[in-house]
């Protein structure tokens, strides 16, 4: 038994695919009755775009970079954008990357990779957005912002915008190997 399901493959990665990614997510979420979409956003732009495209009944969880990611003591999501998103019902999580906390510190200090970054780099063979989507789903689960017993859609990309969407069942980071990617809704065909 099998299902024929459409998967959109973009010719190139990047933010130019954001609108098409969100439209594909909206369509698939509607077909499956998905209640939660997790979206990576640095400045808030992708989360605002998701608000414009997704059904208002869908819970949007926006996952941002940590303060200090771009430069010391700097948060890429402005307070103005944070408040605007929250006023529209978007839940915002700002916290350490699941694949880049202490392990990144060890690499920066001693020049050797740790397990979390090895896993991250292996996932990047499917594209940066795949790694990001899986990572943010776990981060949102760790914060209690998505359920681990319900499917969700996670959206990632290549630094800015969105080009990858996965239907998955989120897990807490400590249960990484139990995470199930059920469908690839869209992704770039190239790195």
C-alpha positions in Angstrom: 0.0 0.0 0.0 1.3 3.5 -0.7 0.2 7.1 -1.2 1.2 9.4 -4.0 2.0 12.7 -2.3 3.3 15.8 -4.0 6.7 17.1 -2.9 7.9 20.4 -4.3 11.6 20.6 -5.1 13.1 24.0 -5.6 15.9 24.5 -8.2 17.9 26.6 -5.7 17.8 27.1 -2.0 17.0 30.5 -0.4 14.5 33.1 0.6 13.1 33.4 -2.9 11.2 30.2 -2.1 9.4 31.5 1.1 6.0 32.2 -0.5 5.9 28.9 -2.3 7.0 27.0 0.8 4.3 28.6 2.9 1.6 28.0 0.3 2.7 24.3 0.1 2.5 24.1 3.9 -0.9 25.8 4.0 -2.3 23.3 1.5 -0.8 20.2 3.3 -1.8 21.4 6.7 -5.4 21.8 5.5 -5.4 18.4 4.0 -4.1 16.7 7.1 -5.7 18.9 9.8 -2.4 19.9 11.2 -2.8 22.2 14.2 0.8 23.5 14.7 3.5 24.9 12.4 6.9 25.6 13.7 8.9 28.2 11.7 12.5 29.4 12.0 12.7 33.2 12.0 15.6 35.5 12.8 14.1 39.0 12.2 10.5 37.9 12.4 9.9 38.3 8.6 9.2 34.7 7.9 6.8 34.4 10.8 4.9 37.5 9.6 4.7 35.9 6.1 3.4 32.7 7.7 0.6 34.7 9.4 -0.4 36.0 6.0 -0.6 32.6 4.4 -1.6 30.0 7.0 -5.1 29.4 8.2 -5.7 31.6 11.3 -6.6 28.4 13.3 -3.1 27.0 13.0 -0.9 27.7 16.0 2.4 29.2 14.8 5.5 28.7 16.9 8.4 31.0 15.8 11.9 29.9 16.8 14.6 32.6 16.8 18.3 32.6 17.2 19.7 33.1 20.7 20.8 36.5 21.8 24.4 36.8 20.8 24.2 34.5 17.8 24.9 37.3 15.3 27.1 39.3 17.6 27.5 39.7 21.4 24.5 40.9 23.3 22.4 41.4 20.2 19.0 39.8 19.5 18.0 39.7 15.8 14.3 39.7 16.6 13.6 43.3 17.5 11.4 43.9 20.5 8.9 45.6 18.2 8.6 42.6 16.0 8.4 40.2 19.0 5.5 42.2 20.5 3.8 42.5 17.1 4.0 38.7 16.5 2.9 37.9 20.0 -0.1 40.3 19.7 -1.2 38.2 16.7 -1.0 35.0 18.6 2.4 33.7 17.5 4.3 31.8 20.3 8.0 32.7 20.2 10.8 30.6 21.5 14.3 32.0 21.8 16.9 29.5 23.1 20.0 27.5 22.4 20.1 25.5 19.2 19.5 21.8 19.8 22.5 20.9 17.6 24.9 23.7 18.7 25.2 24.4 22.4 28.1 23.2 24.5 29.3 21.2 21.5 29.9 24.4 19.5 31.8 25.8 22.4 34.1 22.7 22.4 34.7 23.1 18.6 35.4 26.8 18.9 37.8 26.3 21.8 39.5 23.0 20.9 38.9 22.6 17.2 37.1 19.3 17.4 33.4 18.5 16.6 31.0 16.9 19.1 28.1 14.6 18.5 25.5 17.3 18.2 27.4 19.1 15.4 28.2 15.8 13.6 24.4 15.0 13.5 23.7 18.6 12.3 26.2 18.3 9.5 24.8 14.9 8.5 21.3 16.3 8.3 22.7 19.2 6.1 23.3 16.6 3.4 19.6 16.9 2.8 19.9 20.7 2.9 20.3 23.4 5.6 16.5 23.7 5.9 16.1 20.0 6.7 18.5 20.4 9.6 16.8 23.6 10.8 13.3 22.1 10.6 14.2 19.1 12.7 16.2 21.2 15.1 13.4 23.8 15.7 10.8 21.1 16.2 12.9 19.6 19.0 13.6 23.0 20.5 9.8 23.8 20.5 9.1 20.4 22.0 11.6 21.0 24.8 9.9 24.3 25.6 6.5 22.6 25.7 5.3 24.7 22.7 4.5 21.7 20.5 3.2 18.3 21.5 5.2 15.2 21.0 2.1 13.0 20.4 0.8 15.1 17.5 2.2 15.7 14.0 3.3 19.2 13.2 5.0 20.9 10.2 8.4 22.4 10.7 9.7 25.1 8.3 13.4 25.9 7.9 15.7 27.5 5.3 19.1 28.8 4.4 19.7 31.7 6.8 16.9 33.9 5.7 13.4 33.0 4.4 12.1 29.4 4.0 12.7 26.7 1.5 12.1 23.5 3.4 9.0 22.0 5.1 8.7 18.7 6.8 5.7 16.9 8.3 7.0 15.2 11.4 6.2 14.1 14.9 8.3 16.2 17.2 10.3 14.8 20.1 12.2 16.2 22.9 15.9 16.6 22.2 16.8 13.8 24.6 14.7 11.5 22.3 16.2 12.7 19.0 16.4 9.2 17.5 12.7 8.7 18.0 11.9 11.7 15.7 10.0 10.6 12.6 10.0 12.7 9.4 6.7 11.6 7.8 6.8 13.7 4.7 8.9 16.1 2.8 6.5 18.8 1.7 9.2 20.8 -0.1 13.0 21.3 -0.2 15.7 22.5 -2.5 17.0 20.0 -5.0 20.5 21.4 -4.5 22.6 22.6 -1.5 
